Structures are given as C-alpha cells and as structure tokens.
Amino acid sequence: MDVSRDTVAFYVDVALDDMAKALERFDDSTVNVRPFGEATNSATVLVVHACAAARFWFEHIGLGRPTDRDRDAEFTATATVAELQALVAETRSAMVDIVAAFDDGPTAIEHELRVFSPGGDTSDGSVMLHSLQELFQHLGHLEITADAVGHRAGAIT
C-alpha cells in the first residue's frame, strides 16, 4: 500500500490546524491550567509535546537528523496562546519539508530508536503512522483539556 507525501502532509496539516483551532478556546490565563492538578497536562504541555514529538519521529528517527529535543522540559512548559499558535504554525511549515525529505529518502531505516515503534515494525511506514497517531492522540487530549478547563471555569466551550 502506498501513501503519497501529499496525503501524509494533508493529515499532518489537519491535526495541526485542529490544534490551532482548539487553542482558540483558551486565553493566557487558562492555557497553562492543568485541569485536574499536576497529574494532568495543560494545553501548553500538550501542544509543545505534540509538535516536538512529530518532528522527533519524522526528523530524528525517520531521517536520522540530529536532535536537541528536551522531552522532560516539554512537560513543564508554559506559554501564551500567541506563542503556541506561532509554534503550531512553525511546525506546520517545517513539516512540509520534513515530509518531503522523508518521502524522497534516504531514511534512517537502521535508527536504533525504531525498536520503539508499535508492534516492533521498524519500517518507514510505521514511523510515519506512529507520528500521525501521536499527533491525533494529543489533539484529542487538547480538546478534552479545553472541555475540562472550560467546565471548571463555569463556561462550557
């Protein structure tokens, strides 16, 4: 089964566009709220982590490019809505070139972190699908967080 780069780019764009739309449900006083305490993630954490994870899987694990990702810092991040919107826009722009490079190859098929791919499948297709899975999973978390924060604030949005 073949999936075109346009199809992959389309789904990356859908996920990131929907994240940008979900961010509109927050303001600077709510975007960093952890709706049920420290055991849950804020909208900021979810967006920062989702953007970093997408690039990490495609660029580092998929293409073998170096990374300076600080995964732990993603879970303590704070930001304004405008900063997060800018991050999503920058990620969307970067992912166009990253997806094209992933499609053009060569990819890092022997990358040691591919062993963490779901089901042990270390193929390029698995890396791509896992990246998309993570983007959409975190989009869902973001939408639930918006519901929870809105409910706690007394204004279901």
Secondary structure as the mmCIF struct_conf table of DSSP 4:
data_model
#
loop_
_struct_conf.conf_type_id
_struct_conf.id
_struct_conf.beg_label_comp_id
_struct_conf.beg_label_asym_id
_struct_conf.beg_label_seq_id
_struct_conf.end_label_comp_id
_struct_conf.end_label_asym_id
_struct_conf.end_label_seq_id
HELX_RH_AL_P HELX_RH_AL_P1 ARG A 5 LEU A 23
TURN_TY1_P TURN_TY1_P1 GLU A 24 ARG A 25
TURN_TY1_P TURN_TY1_P2 ASP A 28 ASN A 32
TURN_TY1_P TURN_TY1_P3 PRO A 35 PHE A 36
BEND BEND1 GLY A 37 GLY A 37
TURN_TY1_P TURN_TY1_P4 GLU A 38 ALA A 39
BEND BEND2 THR A 40 THR A 40
HELX_RH_AL_P HELX_RH_AL_P2 ALA A 43 ARG A 55
HELX_RH_PI_P HELX_RH_PI_P1 PHE A 56 GLY A 62
TURN_TY1_P TURN_TY1_P5 LEU A 63 LEU A 63
HELX_RH_AL_P HELX_RH_AL_P3 ARG A 71 GLU A 74
TURN_TY1_P TURN_TY1_P6 PHE A 75 THR A 76
HELX_RH_AL_P HELX_RH_AL_P4 VAL A 81 ASP A 104
BEND BEND3 GLY A 105 GLY A 105
TURN_TY1_P TURN_TY1_P7 ILE A 109 GLU A 110
HELX_RH_3T_P HELX_RH_3T_P1 GLU A 112 PHE A 116
BEND BEND4 SER A 117 SER A 117
HELX_RH_3T_P HELX_RH_3T_P2 PRO A 118 GLY A 120
BEND BEND5 SER A 123 SER A 123
HELX_RH_AL_P HELX_RH_AL_P5 ASP A 124 ARG A 152
TURN_TY1_P TURN_TY1_P8 ALA A 153 GLY A 154
#
